[in-house]
Amino acid sequence: MTDHPDAGEHETRRAWDLASRKYTRAYTEFLDLARTTELAAAEVEILAPILGRPDQLVVHPQSGHGVDDAALVRLGASRVIGVDYTHRVAVSAHRRAAELGLPCHYVTGSVPDVPLLSGCADLVYTGKGALIWLADIHGWAREMARLLRPGGHLFVFEAHPLVPLWAWDTDEARARPDRSYFAGSHINDTFPARGAVEHQHRLSEVVMAVLGAGFTLAHLAEHPEPFWQPEGTEAAAWDGRLPNSYSLLAQRPPAEAPAGT
């Protein structure tokens, strides 16, 4: 088993560039998804009480196709700004949002070093295959804190860190013999990101990074449902007995009132 803590950035960007072409190639398909797709039930339960207030800005780093951004608007977000490091993806998502009349806008940028002002967001929404592309989880957490205004929230809905270990066998849930929960990374061997380096951040690492960035933890739950299943595949690891996703909500502490008030 080979660990790749600092390697593979070029290969990852190449794999993502190839995979992301589907967002323009299948433009109409993703347009239809943006019209109707809703967030997962676990997401709605946590976000519905937070969204719906006037002038709320949601920032979505690593926003990809933007389908979730349309769902966030339907759930109550006033505006969404998506950030993706592939220009083609950002342009495609922006075009879909404009066609649907949604208050979603997209910029090209990487994480960390998101090209947005500090304290601009009421909610940072991220996940669904995002954190695996980040080598520095602590730098990510600090950047999410920078983007949020005091009192703002960070929400993560992500694949459980154990997911890379699950084999896709249909008869019985098995762990892959070629991977370890404690490895720093592994090579993706499935479509659409085949050949890319995925970073493995244990759940404890993500939580400690969030706490270390000054957040207070409001919610953490593990879920048996995967957020993504290849079409036509039914693995025993998805039968409800194993963790396949998790949700996390954290808050940047509100600003302290001036002395004497």
Disulfide bonds with the S-S distance in Angstrom:
none
